[in-house]
Amino acid sequence: MTTDEIIIIRKLFTFIVLLNLAGLIVAIMDVWPYPRNYTDALVLGNLLTAILVRNELFGRFVYLLVNKLFARVSGKLTLLHGSHAF
């Protein structure tokens, strides 16, 4: 794994932890009743997401997607503002 892929995995991990934290807060406040009714489905979803994020093919796909997406956006912005803008 390259350093860039490890950075992406860390960002995905942070995003998932923050999403779980937000879900826990909303579940504790009884705003979202799904986790209380279907705890097993929520646990299984977290487990499958953790496995997916650690999968090397998924990491490579996300890395490729991010590079292609931001290369297009960066290229368009460079055309609009000149090469010295970035």
PyMOL Python script that loads the backbone (N, CA, C, O; Angstrom):
from pymol import cmd

cmd.read_pdbstr("""\
ATOM      1  N   MET A   1       0.836  -1.190   0.000  1.00  0.00           N
ATOM      2  CA  MET A   1       0.000   0.000   0.000  1.00  0.00           C
ATOM      3  C   MET A   1       0.872   1.242   0.000  1.00  0.00           C
ATOM      4  O   MET A   1       1.896   1.308   0.679  1.00  0.00           O
ATOM      5  N   THR A   2       0.447   2.207  -0.765  1.00  0.00           N
ATOM      6  CA  THR A   2       1.208   3.450  -0.800  1.00  0.00           C
ATOM      7  C   THR A   2       0.771   4.366   0.329  1.00  0.00           C
ATOM      8  O   THR A   2      -0.235   4.115   0.992  1.00  0.00           O
ATOM      9  N   THR A   3       1.521   5.410   0.539  1.00  0.00           N
ATOM     10  CA  THR A   3       1.203   6.367   1.599  1.00  0.00           C
ATOM     11  C   THR A   3      -0.126   7.062   1.331  1.00  0.00           C
ATOM     12  O   THR A   3      -0.893   7.322   2.258  1.00  0.00           O
ATOM     13  N   ASP A   4      -0.400   7.363   0.059  1.00  0.00           N
ATOM     14  CA  ASP A   4      -1.662   8.024  -0.280  1.00  0.00           C
ATOM     15  C   ASP A   4      -2.862   7.148   0.039  1.00  0.00           C
ATOM     16  O   ASP A   4      -3.887   7.643   0.508  1.00  0.00           O
ATOM     17  N   GLU A   5      -2.740   5.852  -0.212  1.00  0.00           N
ATOM     18  CA  GLU A   5      -3.845   4.942   0.098  1.00  0.00           C
ATOM     19  C   GLU A   5      -4.068   4.854   1.598  1.00  0.00           C
ATOM     20  O   GLU A   5      -5.209   4.771   2.051  1.00  0.00           O
ATOM     21  N   ILE A   6      -2.995   4.871   2.371  1.00  0.00           N
ATOM     22  CA  ILE A   6      -3.127   4.834   3.831  1.00  0.00           C
ATOM     23  C   ILE A   6      -3.804   6.094   4.343  1.00  0.00           C
ATOM     24  O   ILE A   6      -4.609   6.030   5.272  1.00  0.00           O
ATOM     25  N   ILE A   7      -3.489   7.240   3.748  1.00  0.00           N
ATOM     26  CA  ILE A   7      -4.127   8.498   4.143  1.00  0.00           C
ATOM     27  C   ILE A   7      -5.623   8.446   3.846  1.00  0.00           C
ATOM     28  O   ILE A   7      -6.435   8.902   4.651  1.00  0.00           O
ATOM     29  N   ILE A   8      -5.986   7.890   2.690  1.00  0.00           N
ATOM     30  CA  ILE A   8      -7.406   7.775   2.340  1.00  0.00           C
ATOM     31  C   ILE A   8      -8.118   6.848   3.319  1.00  0.00           C
ATOM     32  O   ILE A   8      -9.246   7.129   3.725  1.00  0.00           O
ATOM     33  N   ILE A   9      -7.472   5.742   3.705  1.00  0.00           N
ATOM     34  CA  ILE A   9      -8.077   4.826   4.673  1.00  0.00           C
ATOM     35  C   ILE A   9      -8.289   5.541   6.002  1.00  0.00           C
ATOM     36  O   ILE A   9      -9.326   5.356   6.639  1.00  0.00           O
ATOM     37  N   ARG A  10      -7.334   6.349   6.427  1.00  0.00           N
ATOM     38  CA  ARG A  10      -7.485   7.092   7.680  1.00  0.00           C
ATOM     39  C   ARG A  10      -8.628   8.090   7.595  1.00  0.00           C
ATOM     40  O   ARG A  10      -9.369   8.267   8.563  1.00  0.00           O
ATOM     41  N   LYS A  11      -8.779   8.744   6.447  1.00  0.00           N
ATOM     42  CA  LYS A  11      -9.888   9.687   6.279  1.00  0.00           C
ATOM     43  C   LYS A  11     -11.231   8.965   6.291  1.00  0.00           C
ATOM     44  O   LYS A  11     -12.193   9.447   6.889  1.00  0.00           O
ATOM     45  N   LEU A  12     -11.298   7.802   5.628  1.00  0.00           N
ATOM     46  CA  LEU A  12     -12.529   7.014   5.651  1.00  0.00           C
ATOM     47  C   LEU A  12     -12.841   6.540   7.070  1.00  0.00           C
ATOM     48  O   LEU A  12     -13.998   6.552   7.491  1.00  0.00           O
ATOM     49  N   PHE A  13     -11.812   6.125   7.804  1.00  0.00           N
ATOM     50  CA  PHE A  13     -12.007   5.698   9.180  1.00  0.00           C
ATOM     51  C   PHE A  13     -12.560   6.848  10.016  1.00  0.00           C
ATOM     52  O   PHE A  13     -13.496   6.656  10.792  1.00  0.00           O
ATOM     53  N   THR A  14     -11.991   8.034   9.863  1.00  0.00           N
ATOM     54  CA  THR A  14     -12.463   9.200  10.609  1.00  0.00           C
ATOM     55  C   THR A  14     -13.910   9.520  10.251  1.00  0.00           C
ATOM     56  O   THR A  14     -14.719   9.811  11.131  1.00  0.00           O
ATOM     57  N   PHE A  15     -14.236   9.467   8.964  1.00  0.00           N
ATOM     58  CA  PHE A  15     -15.607   9.740   8.521  1.00  0.00           C
ATOM     59  C   PHE A  15     -16.586   8.734   9.116  1.00  0.00           C
ATOM     60  O   PHE A  15     -17.668   9.112   9.564  1.00  0.00           O
ATOM     61  N   ILE A  16     -16.216   7.460   9.124  1.00  0.00           N
ATOM     62  CA  ILE A  16     -17.105   6.425   9.649  1.00  0.00           C
ATOM     63  C   ILE A  16     -17.278   6.570  11.154  1.00  0.00           C
ATOM     64  O   ILE A  16     -18.379   6.394  11.675  1.00  0.00           O
ATOM     65  N   VAL A  17     -16.187   6.892  11.860  1.00  0.00           N
ATOM     66  CA  VAL A  17     -16.298   7.090  13.311  1.00  0.00           C
ATOM     67  C   VAL A  17     -17.199   8.284  13.617  1.00  0.00           C
ATOM     68  O   VAL A  17     -18.030   8.211  14.522  1.00  0.00           O
ATOM     69  N   LEU A  18     -17.047   9.372  12.879  1.00  0.00           N
ATOM     70  CA  LEU A  18     -17.910  10.537  13.102  1.00  0.00           C
ATOM     71  C   LEU A  18     -19.364  10.225  12.761  1.00  0.00           C
ATOM     72  O   LEU A  18     -20.276  10.678  13.452  1.00  0.00           O
ATOM     73  N   LEU A  19     -19.582   9.455  11.701  1.00  0.00           N
ATOM     74  CA  LEU A  19     -20.943   9.064  11.343  1.00  0.00           C
ATOM     75  C   LEU A  19     -21.558   8.178  12.426  1.00  0.00           C
ATOM     76  O   LEU A  19     -22.730   8.339  12.767  1.00  0.00           O
ATOM     77  N   ASN A  20     -20.773   7.245  12.966  1.00  0.00           N
ATOM     78  CA  ASN A  20     -21.255   6.401  14.059  1.00  0.00           C
ATOM     79  C   ASN A  20     -21.552   7.230  15.306  1.00  0.00           C
ATOM     80  O   ASN A  20     -22.553   7.003  15.987  1.00  0.00           O
ATOM     81  N   LEU A  21     -20.685   8.186  15.599  1.00  0.00           N
ATOM     82  CA  LEU A  21     -20.898   9.052  16.759  1.00  0.00           C
ATOM     83  C   LEU A  21     -22.180   9.860  16.606  1.00  0.00           C
ATOM     84  O   LEU A  21     -22.955   9.989  17.553  1.00  0.00           O
ATOM     85  N   ALA A  22     -22.399  10.399  15.419  1.00  0.00           N
ATOM     86  CA  ALA A  22     -23.637  11.150  15.171  1.00  0.00           C
ATOM     87  C   ALA A  22     -24.855  10.238  15.303  1.00  0.00           C
ATOM     88  O   ALA A  22     -25.879  10.637  15.857  1.00  0.00           O
ATOM     89  N   GLY A  23     -24.740   9.009  14.790  1.00  0.00           N
ATOM     90  CA  GLY A  23     -25.843   8.055  14.918  1.00  0.00           C
ATOM     91  C   GLY A  23     -26.132   7.689  16.359  1.00  0.00           C
ATOM     92  O   GLY A  23     -27.290   7.555  16.754  1.00  0.00           O
ATOM     93  N   LEU A  24     -25.072   7.527  17.148  1.00  0.00           N
ATOM     94  CA  LEU A  24     -25.266   7.223  18.571  1.00  0.00           C
ATOM     95  C   LEU A  24     -25.939   8.379  19.304  1.00  0.00           C
ATOM     96  O   LEU A  24     -26.841   8.166  20.114  1.00  0.00           O
ATOM     97  N   ILE A  25     -25.504   9.579  19.022  1.00  0.00           N
ATOM     98  CA  ILE A  25     -26.107  10.750  19.682  1.00  0.00           C
ATOM     99  C   ILE A  25     -27.582  10.865  19.325  1.00  0.00           C
ATOM    100  O   ILE A  25     -28.420  11.107  20.195  1.00  0.00           O
ATOM    101  N   VAL A  26     -27.898  10.691  18.046  1.00  0.00           N
ATOM    102  CA  VAL A  26     -29.296  10.784  17.615  1.00  0.00           C
ATOM    103  C   VAL A  26     -30.120   9.635  18.206  1.00  0.00           C
ATOM    104  O   VAL A  26     -31.286   9.828  18.551  1.00  0.00           O
ATOM    105  N   ALA A  27     -29.523   8.437  18.327  1.00  0.00           N
ATOM    106  CA  ALA A  27     -30.245   7.304  18.914  1.00  0.00           C
ATOM    107  C   ALA A  27     -30.466   7.505  20.406  1.00  0.00           C
ATOM    108  O   ALA A  27     -31.523   7.151  20.927  1.00  0.00           O
ATOM    109  N   ILE A  28     -29.485   8.068  21.099  1.00  0.00           N
ATOM    110  CA  ILE A  28     -29.632   8.317  22.535  1.00  0.00           C
ATOM    111  C   ILE A  28     -30.724   9.351  22.795  1.00  0.00           C
ATOM    112  O   ILE A  28     -31.450   9.260  23.786  1.00  0.00           O
ATOM    113  N   MET A  29     -30.837  10.325  21.912  1.00  0.00           N
ATOM    114  CA  MET A  29     -31.848  11.381  22.096  1.00  0.00           C
ATOM    115  C   MET A  29     -33.237  10.941  21.636  1.00  0.00           C
ATOM    116  O   MET A  29     -34.183  11.726  21.707  1.00  0.00           O
ATOM    117  N   ASP A  30     -33.375   9.690  21.162  1.00  0.00           N
ATOM    118  CA  ASP A  30     -34.645   9.124  20.666  1.00  0.00           C
ATOM    119  C   ASP A  30     -35.217   9.862  19.463  1.00  0.00           C
ATOM    120  O   ASP A  30     -36.429   9.864  19.249  1.00  0.00           O
ATOM    121  N   VAL A  31     -34.361  10.478  18.692  1.00  0.00           N
ATOM    122  CA  VAL A  31     -34.800  11.123  17.452  1.00  0.00           C
ATOM    123  C   VAL A  31     -34.902  10.096  16.335  1.00  0.00           C
ATOM    124  O   VAL A  31     -35.771  10.189  15.469  1.00  0.00           O
ATOM    125  N   TRP A  32     -34.011   9.121  16.363  1.00  0.00           N
ATOM    126  CA  TRP A  32     -33.940   8.082  15.339  1.00  0.00           C
ATOM    127  C   TRP A  32     -34.182   6.730  16.000  1.00  0.00           C
ATOM    128  O   TRP A  32     -33.274   6.203  16.642  1.00  0.00           O
ATOM    129  N   PRO A  33     -35.376   6.148  15.865  1.00  0.00           N
ATOM    130  CA  PRO A  33     -35.693   4.908  16.571  1.00  0.00           C
ATOM    131  C   PRO A  33     -35.126   3.643  15.919  1.00  0.00           C
ATOM    132  O   PRO A  33     -35.210   2.571  16.518  1.00  0.00           O
ATOM    133  N   TYR A  34     -34.566   3.727  14.742  1.00  0.00           N
ATOM    134  CA  TYR A  34     -34.086   2.536  14.029  1.00  0.00           C
ATOM    135  C   TYR A  34     -33.057   1.731  14.825  1.00  0.00           C
ATOM    136  O   TYR A  34     -33.184   0.509  14.904  1.00  0.00           O
ATOM    137  N   PRO A  35     -32.040   2.370  15.416  1.00  0.00           N
ATOM    138  CA  PRO A  35     -31.046   1.555  16.144  1.00  0.00           C
ATOM    139  C   PRO A  35     -31.610   0.803  17.332  1.00  0.00           C
ATOM    140  O   PRO A  35     -31.127  -0.280  17.664  1.00  0.00           O
ATOM    141  N   ARG A  36     -32.607   1.348  17.967  1.00  0.00           N
ATOM    142  CA  ARG A  36     -33.207   0.650  19.111  1.00  0.00           C
ATOM    143  C   ARG A  36     -34.051  -0.538  18.655  1.00  0.00           C
ATOM    144  O   ARG A  36     -34.133  -1.553  19.348  1.00  0.00           O
ATOM    145  N   ASN A  37     -34.677  -0.405  17.483  1.00  0.00           N
ATOM    146  CA  ASN A  37     -35.532  -1.481  16.981  1.00  0.00           C
ATOM    147  C   ASN A  37     -34.744  -2.560  16.242  1.00  0.00           C
ATOM    148  O   ASN A  37     -35.099  -3.737  16.300  1.00  0.00           O
ATOM    149  N   TYR A  38     -33.679  -2.167  15.552  1.00  0.00           N
ATOM    150  CA  TYR A  38     -32.919  -3.100  14.719  1.00  0.00           C
ATOM    151  C   TYR A  38     -31.430  -3.002  15.027  1.00  0.00           C
ATOM    152  O   TYR A  38     -30.632  -2.668  14.152  1.00  0.00           O
ATOM    153  N   THR A  39     -31.062  -3.289  16.259  1.00  0.00           N
ATOM    154  CA  THR A  39     -29.668  -3.188  16.682  1.00  0.00           C
ATOM    155  C   THR A  39     -28.780  -4.154  15.913  1.00  0.00           C
ATOM    156  O   THR A  39     -27.657  -3.806  15.548  1.00  0.00           O
ATOM    157  N   ASP A  40     -29.269  -5.361  15.664  1.00  0.00           N
ATOM    158  CA  ASP A  40     -28.454  -6.351  14.959  1.00  0.00           C
ATOM    159  C   ASP A  40     -28.117  -5.907  13.534  1.00  0.00           C
ATOM    160  O   ASP A  40     -27.001  -6.139  13.068  1.00  0.00           O
ATOM    161  N   ALA A  41     -29.055  -5.278  12.843  1.00  0.00           N
ATOM    162  CA  ALA A  41     -28.791  -4.786  11.489  1.00  0.00           C
ATOM    163  C   ALA A  41     -27.766  -3.655  11.509  1.00  0.00           C
ATOM    164  O   ALA A  41     -26.924  -3.566  10.615  1.00  0.00           O
ATOM    165  N   LEU A  42     -27.829  -2.807  12.506  1.00  0.00           N
ATOM    166  CA  LEU A  42     -26.877  -1.703  12.622  1.00  0.00           C
ATOM    167  C   LEU A  42     -25.471  -2.233  12.907  1.00  0.00           C
ATOM    168  O   LEU A  42     -24.499  -1.740  12.334  1.00  0.00           O
ATOM    169  N   VAL A  43     -25.358  -3.213  13.770  1.00  0.00           N
ATOM    170  CA  VAL A  43     -24.050  -3.811  14.077  1.00  0.00           C
ATOM    171  C   VAL A  43     -23.483  -4.509  12.842  1.00  0.00           C
ATOM    172  O   VAL A  43     -22.295  -4.377  12.549  1.00  0.00           O
ATOM    173  N   LEU A  44     -24.312  -5.242  12.126  1.00  0.00           N
ATOM    174  CA  LEU A  44     -23.864  -5.920  10.918  1.00  0.00           C
ATOM    175  C   LEU A  44     -23.416  -4.918   9.857  1.00  0.00           C
ATOM    176  O   LEU A  44     -22.418  -5.144   9.173  1.00  0.00           O
ATOM    177  N   GLY A  45     -24.142  -3.824   9.719  1.00  0.00           N
ATOM    178  CA  GLY A  45     -23.751  -2.780   8.771  1.00  0.00           C
ATOM    179  C   GLY A  45     -22.410  -2.163   9.124  1.00  0.00           C
ATOM    180  O   GLY A  45     -21.598  -1.901   8.237  1.00  0.00           O
ATOM    181  N   ASN A  46     -22.166  -1.926  10.405  1.00  0.00           N
ATOM    182  CA  ASN A  46     -20.875  -1.391  10.835  1.00  0.00           C
ATOM    183  C   ASN A  46     -19.754  -2.381  10.565  1.00  0.00           C
ATOM    184  O   ASN A  46     -18.671  -1.989  10.130  1.00  0.00           O
ATOM    185  N   LEU A  47     -20.003  -3.652  10.817  1.00  0.00           N
ATOM    186  CA  LEU A  47     -18.990  -4.669  10.580  1.00  0.00           C
ATOM    187  C   LEU A  47     -18.650  -4.785   9.097  1.00  0.00           C
ATOM    188  O   LEU A  47     -17.478  -4.855   8.728  1.00  0.00           O
ATOM    189  N   LEU A  48     -19.667  -4.806   8.259  1.00  0.00           N
ATOM    190  CA  LEU A  48     -19.431  -4.905   6.820  1.00  0.00           C
ATOM    191  C   LEU A  48     -18.728  -3.664   6.276  1.00  0.00           C
ATOM    192  O   LEU A  48     -17.885  -3.772   5.386  1.00  0.00           O
ATOM    193  N   THR A  49     -19.064  -2.500   6.796  1.00  0.00           N
ATOM    194  CA  THR A  49     -18.387  -1.270   6.380  1.00  0.00           C
ATOM    195  C   THR A  49     -16.924  -1.293   6.792  1.00  0.00           C
ATOM    196  O   THR A  49     -16.061  -0.862   6.028  1.00  0.00           O
ATOM    197  N   ALA A  50     -16.634  -1.787   7.981  1.00  0.00           N
ATOM    198  CA  ALA A  50     -15.248  -1.879   8.437  1.00  0.00           C
ATOM    199  C   ALA A  50     -14.449  -2.832   7.558  1.00  0.00           C
ATOM    200  O   ALA A  50     -13.294  -2.555   7.234  1.00  0.00           O
ATOM    201  N   ILE A  51     -15.045  -3.939   7.174  1.00  0.00           N
ATOM    202  CA  ILE A  51     -14.365  -4.896   6.300  1.00  0.00           C
ATOM    203  C   ILE A  51     -14.151  -4.286   4.917  1.00  0.00           C
ATOM    204  O   ILE A  51     -13.085  -4.454   4.325  1.00  0.00           O
ATOM    205  N   LEU A  52     -15.143  -3.591   4.406  1.00  0.00           N
ATOM    206  CA  LEU A  52     -15.038  -2.975   3.091  1.00  0.00           C
ATOM    207  C   LEU A  52     -13.939  -1.925   3.046  1.00  0.00           C
ATOM    208  O   LEU A  52     -13.183  -1.864   2.076  1.00  0.00           O
ATOM    209  N   VAL A  53     -13.840  -1.110   4.066  1.00  0.00           N
ATOM    210  CA  VAL A  53     -12.833  -0.051   4.091  1.00  0.00           C
ATOM    211  C   VAL A  53     -11.428  -0.643   4.160  1.00  0.00           C
ATOM    212  O   VAL A  53     -10.499  -0.068   3.593  1.00  0.00           O
ATOM    213  N   ARG A  54     -11.252  -1.759   4.829  1.00  0.00           N
ATOM    214  CA  ARG A  54      -9.934  -2.380   4.934  1.00  0.00           C
ATOM    215  C   ARG A  54      -9.567  -3.197   3.690  1.00  0.00           C
ATOM    216  O   ARG A  54      -8.428  -3.646   3.563  1.00  0.00           O
ATOM    217  N   ASN A  55     -10.512  -3.392   2.783  1.00  0.00           N
ATOM    218  CA  ASN A  55     -10.251  -4.138   1.566  1.00  0.00           C
ATOM    219  C   ASN A  55      -9.379  -3.306   0.629  1.00  0.00           C
ATOM    220  O   ASN A  55      -9.670  -2.138   0.373  1.00  0.00           O
ATOM    221  N   GLU A  56      -8.320  -3.908   0.127  1.00  0.00           N
ATOM    222  CA  GLU A  56      -7.371  -3.177  -0.712  1.00  0.00           C
ATOM    223  C   GLU A  56      -7.996  -2.735  -2.034  1.00  0.00           C
ATOM    224  O   GLU A  56      -7.697  -1.646  -2.523  1.00  0.00           O
ATOM    225  N   LEU A  57      -8.853  -3.560  -2.613  1.00  0.00           N
ATOM    226  CA  LEU A  57      -9.491  -3.179  -3.874  1.00  0.00           C
ATOM    227  C   LEU A  57     -10.389  -1.963  -3.704  1.00  0.00           C
ATOM    228  O   LEU A  57     -10.426  -1.089  -4.569  1.00  0.00           O
ATOM    229  N   PHE A  58     -11.112  -1.906  -2.591  1.00  0.00           N
ATOM    230  CA  PHE A  58     -11.958  -0.744  -2.333  1.00  0.00           C
ATOM    231  C   PHE A  58     -11.100   0.512  -2.165  1.00  0.00           C
ATOM    232  O   PHE A  58     -11.449   1.581  -2.667  1.00  0.00           O
ATOM    233  N   GLY A  59      -9.982   0.375  -1.459  1.00  0.00           N
ATOM    234  CA  GLY A  59      -9.080   1.515  -1.287  1.00  0.00           C
ATOM    235  C   GLY A  59      -8.528   2.011  -2.607  1.00  0.00           C
ATOM    236  O   GLY A  59      -8.446   3.216  -2.845  1.00  0.00           O
ATOM    237  N   ARG A  60      -8.151   1.078  -3.462  1.00  0.00           N
ATOM    238  CA  ARG A  60      -7.642   1.467  -4.781  1.00  0.00           C
ATOM    239  C   ARG A  60      -8.723   2.127  -5.620  1.00  0.00           C
ATOM    240  O   ARG A  60      -8.444   3.076  -6.352  1.00  0.00           O
ATOM    241  N   PHE A  61      -9.960   1.634  -5.523  1.00  0.00           N
ATOM    242  CA  PHE A  61     -11.074   2.233  -6.263  1.00  0.00           C
ATOM    243  C   PHE A  61     -11.340   3.659  -5.776  1.00  0.00           C
ATOM    244  O   PHE A  61     -11.521   4.566  -6.588  1.00  0.00           O
ATOM    245  N   VAL A  62     -11.365   3.858  -4.471  1.00  0.00           N
ATOM    246  CA  VAL A  62     -11.595   5.199  -3.927  1.00  0.00           C
ATOM    247  C   VAL A  62     -10.456   6.134  -4.325  1.00  0.00           C
ATOM    248  O   VAL A  62     -10.696   7.288  -4.681  1.00  0.00           O
ATOM    249  N   TYR A  63      -9.224   5.644  -4.268  1.00  0.00           N
ATOM    250  CA  TYR A  63      -8.063   6.436  -4.650  1.00  0.00           C
ATOM    251  C   TYR A  63      -8.164   6.853  -6.118  1.00  0.00           C
ATOM    252  O   TYR A  63      -7.918   8.011  -6.453  1.00  0.00           O
ATOM    253  N   LEU A  64      -8.527   5.911  -6.994  1.00  0.00           N
ATOM    254  CA  LEU A  64      -8.682   6.208  -8.410  1.00  0.00           C
ATOM    255  C   LEU A  64      -9.807   7.211  -8.634  1.00  0.00           C
ATOM    256  O   LEU A  64      -9.658   8.158  -9.407  1.00  0.00           O
ATOM    257  N   LEU A  65     -10.924   7.002  -7.961  1.00  0.00           N
ATOM    258  CA  LEU A  65     -12.073   7.893  -8.111  1.00  0.00           C
ATOM    259  C   LEU A  65     -11.748   9.318  -7.666  1.00  0.00           C
ATOM    260  O   LEU A  65     -12.084  10.279  -8.357  1.00  0.00           O
ATOM    261  N   VAL A  66     -11.104   9.449  -6.532  1.00  0.00           N
ATOM    262  CA  VAL A  66     -10.755  10.780  -6.019  1.00  0.00           C
ATOM    263  C   VAL A  66      -9.774  11.465  -6.948  1.00  0.00           C
ATOM    264  O   VAL A  66      -9.918  12.655  -7.228  1.00  0.00           O
ATOM    265  N   ASN A  67      -8.773  10.734  -7.434  1.00  0.00           N
ATOM    266  CA  ASN A  67      -7.802  11.335  -8.346  1.00  0.00           C
ATOM    267  C   ASN A  67      -8.446  11.783  -9.651  1.00  0.00           C
ATOM    268  O   ASN A  67      -8.161  12.878 -10.135  1.00  0.00           O
ATOM    269  N   LYS A  68      -9.296  10.966 -10.219  1.00  0.00           N
ATOM    270  CA  LYS A  68      -9.961  11.332 -11.477  1.00  0.00           C
ATOM    271  C   LYS A  68     -10.899  12.514 -11.277  1.00  0.00           C
ATOM    272  O   LYS A  68     -10.944  13.421 -12.108  1.00  0.00           O
ATOM    273  N   LEU A  69     -11.653  12.508 -10.172  1.00  0.00           N
ATOM    274  CA  LEU A  69     -12.615  13.575  -9.919  1.00  0.00           C
ATOM    275  C   LEU A  69     -11.912  14.909  -9.691  1.00  0.00           C
ATOM    276  O   LEU A  69     -12.288  15.921 -10.281  1.00  0.00           O
ATOM    277  N   PHE A  70     -10.891  14.912  -8.835  1.00  0.00           N
ATOM    278  CA  PHE A  70     -10.231  16.169  -8.523  1.00  0.00           C
ATOM    279  C   PHE A  70      -9.313  16.632  -9.645  1.00  0.00           C
ATOM    280  O   PHE A  70      -9.023  17.824  -9.745  1.00  0.00           O
ATOM    281  N   ALA A  71      -8.851  15.723 -10.488  1.00  0.00           N
ATOM    282  CA  ALA A  71      -8.052  16.136 -11.637  1.00  0.00           C
ATOM    283  C   ALA A  71      -8.922  16.918 -12.613  1.00  0.00           C
ATOM    284  O   ALA A  71      -8.466  17.902 -13.196  1.00  0.00           O
ATOM    285  N   ARG A  72     -10.154  16.496 -12.794  1.00  0.00           N
ATOM    286  CA  ARG A  72     -11.072  17.228 -13.676  1.00  0.00           C
ATOM    287  C   ARG A  72     -11.429  18.579 -13.095  1.00  0.00           C
ATOM    288  O   ARG A  72     -11.417  19.585 -13.804  1.00  0.00           O
ATOM    289  N   VAL A  73     -11.750  18.612 -11.796  1.00  0.00           N
ATOM    290  CA  VAL A  73     -12.116  19.874 -11.153  1.00  0.00           C
ATOM    291  C   VAL A  73     -10.936  20.822 -11.152  1.00  0.00           C
ATOM    292  O   VAL A  73     -11.091  22.006 -11.451  1.00  0.00           O
ATOM    293  N   SER A  74      -9.758  20.318 -10.820  1.00  0.00           N
ATOM    294  CA  SER A  74      -8.557  21.146 -10.784  1.00  0.00           C
ATOM    295  C   SER A  74      -8.217  21.652 -12.181  1.00  0.00           C
ATOM    296  O   SER A  74      -7.808  22.802 -12.342  1.00  0.00           O
ATOM    297  N   GLY A  75      -8.381  20.806 -13.188  1.00  0.00           N
ATOM    298  CA  GLY A  75      -8.113  21.222 -14.557  1.00  0.00           C
ATOM    299  C   GLY A  75      -9.045  22.333 -15.011  1.00  0.00           C
ATOM    300  O   GLY A  75      -8.613  23.278 -15.671  1.00  0.00           O
ATOM    301  N   LYS A  76     -10.329  22.223 -14.660  1.00  0.00           N
ATOM    302  CA  LYS A  76     -11.284  23.265 -15.037  1.00  0.00           C
ATOM    303  C   LYS A  76     -10.999  24.562 -14.299  1.00  0.00           C
ATOM    304  O   LYS A  76     -11.104  25.640 -14.884  1.00  0.00           O
ATOM    305  N   LEU A  77     -10.639  24.477 -13.023  1.00  0.00           N
ATOM    306  CA  LEU A  77     -10.324  25.676 -12.265  1.00  0.00           C
ATOM    307  C   LEU A  77      -9.054  26.336 -12.781  1.00  0.00           C
ATOM    308  O   LEU A  77      -8.946  27.563 -12.793  1.00  0.00           O
ATOM    309  N   THR A  78      -8.099  25.527 -13.203  1.00  0.00           N
ATOM    310  CA  THR A  78      -6.860  26.071 -13.751  1.00  0.00           C
ATOM    311  C   THR A  78      -7.147  26.815 -15.047  1.00  0.00           C
ATOM    312  O   THR A  78      -6.558  27.865 -15.303  1.00  0.00           O
ATOM    313  N   LEU A  79      -8.052  26.276 -15.871  1.00  0.00           N
ATOM    314  CA  LEU A  79      -8.400  26.964 -17.106  1.00  0.00           C
ATOM    315  C   LEU A  79      -9.092  28.297 -16.821  1.00  0.00           C
ATOM    316  O   LEU A  79      -8.881  29.277 -17.535  1.00  0.00           O
ATOM    317  N   LEU A  80      -9.914  28.326 -15.783  1.00  0.00           N
ATOM    318  CA  LEU A  80     -10.638  29.555 -15.458  1.00  0.00           C
ATOM    319  C   LEU A  80      -9.735  30.625 -14.842  1.00  0.00           C
ATOM    320  O   LEU A  80      -9.865  31.806 -15.167  1.00  0.00           O
ATOM    321  N   HIS A  81      -8.835  30.227 -13.969  1.00  0.00           N
ATOM    322  CA  HIS A  81      -8.063  31.199 -13.202  1.00  0.00           C
ATOM    323  C   HIS A  81      -6.584  31.245 -13.560  1.00  0.00           C
ATOM    324  O   HIS A  81      -5.842  32.037 -12.979  1.00  0.00           O
ATOM    325  N   GLY A  82      -6.144  30.433 -14.484  1.00  0.00           N
ATOM    326  CA  GLY A  82      -4.730  30.412 -14.839  1.00  0.00           C
ATOM    327  C   GLY A  82      -3.956  29.428 -14.001  1.00  0.00           C
ATOM    328  O   GLY A  82      -4.432  29.011 -12.945  1.00  0.00           O
ATOM    329  N   SER A  83      -2.786  29.051 -14.438  1.00  0.00           N
ATOM    330  CA  SER A  83      -2.022  28.022 -13.769  1.00  0.00           C
ATOM    331  C   SER A  83      -1.430  28.496 -12.445  1.00  0.00           C
ATOM    332  O   SER A  83      -1.087  27.667 -11.602  1.00  0.00           O
ATOM    333  N   HIS A  84      -1.302  29.805 -12.240  1.00  0.00           N
ATOM    334  CA  HIS A  84      -0.726  30.308 -10.997  1.00  0.00           C
ATOM    335  C   HIS A  84      -1.709  30.271  -9.824  1.00  0.00           C
ATOM    336  O   HIS A  84      -1.313  30.499  -8.681  1.00  0.00           O
ATOM    337  N   ALA A  85      -2.983  29.986 -10.096  1.00  0.00           N
ATOM    338  CA  ALA A  85      -3.987  29.982  -9.033  1.00  0.00           C
ATOM    339  C   ALA A  85      -3.828  28.777  -8.106  1.00  0.00           C
ATOM    340  O   ALA A  85      -4.193  28.844  -6.932  1.00  0.00           O
ATOM    341  N   PHE A  86      -3.287  27.681  -8.626  1.00  0.00           N
ATOM    342  CA  PHE A  86      -3.140  26.476  -7.808  1.00  0.00           C
ATOM    343  C   PHE A  86      -1.722  26.062  -7.817  1.00  0.00           C
ATOM    344  O   PHE A  86      -1.365  25.065  -7.190  1.00  0.00           O
TER     345      PHE A  86
END
""", "prot")
cmd.dss("prot")
cmd.show_as("cartoon", "prot")
cmd.util.cbc("prot")
cmd.orient("prot")
